[in-house]
Amino acid sequence: MSSKTPSTFLNVNGSAHQVQAKPDTPLLYILRNDLELNGPKFGCGLGECGACTVLVDGVAARSCVVPIKNVIGHEITTLEGLGSPEVPGPVQQAFIDKQGAQCGYCLNGMIMTIQALLNRTPHPTEQQIRQELKYNLCRCGTHMEIMEAALLAVERSR
């Protein structure tokens, strides 16, 4: 068995990135530590809080529990891939407009989860939004603003 760490390519935010990591390394570690993408956050490390959410082929995934071997050949999108500070993506802009953050720690997961919902259901109902977000934890209590931002994003997507 070789002591050398294997090299692999990951497609993140539209660019190929060569990384050296063991196949079971959580995607979150690569995104934050190697690629220096700070959108996804380490929250619980168990895939339960949603702070680490990214899109894999447009579907929400908890990057703290997804090994990199499972995303080779797939398109990974982080918060940074939705827009930029100068030109935020539509969901990001809705959260800015409705001030849908307090501490901001859960914000990545909320935005990425709403984006994934819009990818598969372009015009979700309020109940569908609530159902989608129910596993994303916000400890600051900005739930009203988060819902307002999600509804605004849906309205703007029409």
Secondary structure in CASP SS format (residue, H / E / C, confidence):
PFRMAT SS
TARGET T0000
AUTHOR 0000-0000-0000
METHOD secondary structure of the structure
MODEL  1
M C 1.00
S C 1.00
S C 1.00
K C 1.00
T C 1.00
P C 1.00
S E 1.00
T E 1.00
F E 1.00
L E 1.00
N E 1.00
V E 1.00
N C 1.00
G C 1.00
S E 1.00
A E 1.00
H E 1.00
Q E 1.00
V E 1.00
Q E 1.00
A C 1.00
K C 1.00
P C 1.00
D C 1.00
T C 1.00
P E 1.00
L H 1.00
L H 1.00
Y H 1.00
I H 1.00
L H 1.00
R H 1.00
N H 1.00
D H 1.00
L C 1.00
E C 1.00
L C 1.00
N C 1.00
G C 1.00
P C 1.00
K C 1.00
F C 1.00
G C 1.00
C C 1.00
G C 1.00
L C 1.00
G C 1.00
E C 1.00
C C 1.00
G C 1.00
A C 1.00
C C 1.00
T E 1.00
V E 1.00
L E 1.00
V E 1.00
D C 1.00
G C 1.00
V E 1.00
A E 1.00
A E 1.00
R E 1.00
S C 1.00
C C 1.00
V C 1.00
V C 1.00
P E 1.00
I H 1.00
K H 1.00
N H 1.00
V C 1.00
I C 1.00
G C 1.00
H C 1.00
E E 1.00
I E 1.00
T E 1.00
T C 1.00
L H 1.00
E H 1.00
G H 1.00
L C 1.00
G C 1.00
S C 1.00
P C 1.00
E C 1.00
V C 1.00
P C 1.00
G C 1.00
P H 1.00
V H 1.00
Q H 1.00
Q H 1.00
A H 1.00
F H 1.00
I H 1.00
D H 1.00
K C 1.00
Q C 1.00
G C 1.00
A C 1.00
Q C 1.00
C C 1.00
G C 1.00
Y C 1.00
C C 1.00
L H 1.00
N H 1.00
G H 1.00
M H 1.00
I H 1.00
M H 1.00
T H 1.00
I H 1.00
Q H 1.00
A H 1.00
L H 1.00
L H 1.00
N H 1.00
R H 1.00
T C 1.00
P C 1.00
H C 1.00
P C 1.00
T C 1.00
E H 1.00
Q H 1.00
Q H 1.00
I H 1.00
R H 1.00
Q H 1.00
E H 1.00
L H 1.00
K C 1.00
Y C 1.00
N C 1.00
L C 1.00
C C 1.00
R C 1.00
C C 1.00
G C 1.00
T C 1.00
H H 1.00
M H 1.00
E H 1.00
I H 1.00
M H 1.00
E H 1.00
A H 1.00
A H 1.00
L H 1.00
L H 1.00
A H 1.00
V H 1.00
E H 1.00
R H 1.00
S H 1.00
R C 1.00
END
